[in-house]
Amino acid sequence: QVQLVESGGGLVQPGGSLRLSCAVSGFTLEYYAIGWFRQAPGKGREGVSFISSADGSTQYADSVKGRFTISRDNAKNTIFLQMNSVTPEDEAVYYCNLVPPVQSIWGQGTQVTVSS
């Protein structure tokens, strides 16, 4: 059974940092491109960052480029999102999924709240 479990969200001050994790089970992570997505209140879900399976190349949305870093640990079947210099616009529920995303395996996500 494929399962994605996001964690690491919470309350962070503007300018602060947070590290999100996504634990994958039910398939071998190293064979798949995977990424982070987010959904802010009243908005649609958007792609934040992706990492390939082959060479680990990464892509970032313009809004997070230079502030967020995606990484993967294939041995632990886990991906991460290091979020630095967080802004109020980063407040959202963050999800991980394959790239392109598979609708049936969305997890519960992890809430990131940005407030001073």
WOJOZI-V742189 format. One record per residue. RES is the residue in one small letter. PHI is phi as a letter, one per 40 degrees, with the letter a starting at -180 (* if undefined). OMEGA is omega in whole degrees, 0 to 359 (none if undefined). D_LAST is the distance of its C-alpha to the last C-alpha in Angstrom with 2 decimals. Layout:
BEGIN
((RES,PHI,OMEGA,D_LAST) (RES,PHI,OMEGA,D_LAST))
END
This chain:
BEGIN
((q,*,180,39.83) (v,c,179,37.05) (q,a,176,33.59) (l,b,182,30.16) (v,b,180,27.45) (e,c,178,23.90) (s,a,175,21.48) (g,h,179,18.51) (g,c,180,15.72) (g,i,179,12.74) (l,c,180,9.03) (v,b,178,7.62) (q,c,173,4.87) (p,d,183,6.47) (g,g,182,9.65) (g,c,183,9.93) (s,b,179,12.99) (l,a,178,14.50) (r,b,179,18.19) (l,c,176,19.78) (s,b,175,23.37) (c,b,178,26.11) (a,c,184,29.23) (v,b,174,32.32) (s,b,178,35.49) (g,g,175,38.76) (f,a,183,39.34) (t,c,188,39.42) (l,d,190,36.31) (e,c,182,38.05) (y,c,188,40.19) (y,b,166,37.48) (a,c,185,34.95) (i,a,182,31.59) (g,a,178,28.12) (w,b,178,24.64) (f,b,178,23.91) (r,a,178,20.96) (q,b,177,20.80) (a,c,180,18.07) (p,d,177,18.63) (g,g,182,21.74) (k,b,177,22.58) (g,c,179,25.15) (r,c,182,24.83) (e,b,177,24.75) (g,c,181,25.75) (v,b,184,23.24) (s,a,181,25.48) (f,b,176,28.97) (i,b,185,31.17) (s,c,178,34.94) (s,c,189,37.32) (a,c,186,39.93) (d,b,178,38.53) (g,g,178,34.83) (s,c,187,34.10) (t,b,175,30.68) (q,b,181,29.34) (y,b,169,25.93) (a,c,181,24.70) (d,d,184,24.33) (s,c,182,20.66) (v,b,183,19.91) (k,d,181,22.84) (g,g,180,22.24) (r,b,182,18.85) (f,b,176,19.96) (t,b,177,23.04) (i,c,177,25.17) (s,a,180,27.74) (r,b,174,30.26) (d,b,185,32.19) (n,c,180,35.38) (a,c,181,36.79) (k,b,181,33.96) (n,f,185,33.77) (t,b,170,30.05) (i,b,184,27.82) (f,b,171,24.39) (l,b,175,21.58) (q,c,183,19.67) (m,b,178,16.48) (n,b,178,15.32) (s,f,184,13.23) (v,c,178,11.37) (t,b,178,10.49) (p,d,179,9.58) (e,c,178,13.38) (d,c,180,13.60) (e,c,185,12.40) (a,a,167,15.77) (v,c,183,18.28) (y,b,181,19.89) (y,b,169,23.61) (c,b,177,26.37) (n,a,176,29.90) (l,c,177,33.02) (v,b,356,33.66) (p,c,185,34.89) (p,c,176,33.08) (v,b,189,35.27) (q,c,187,34.41) (s,c,185,35.76) (i,b,176,33.60) (w,d,177,30.02) (g,c,181,28.06) (q,c,181,25.39) (g,g,177,22.57) (t,b,186,19.29) (q,c,172,16.06) (v,b,180,13.08) (t,b,182,9.87) (v,b,183,7.09) (s,a,176,3.76) (s,c,none,0.00))
END
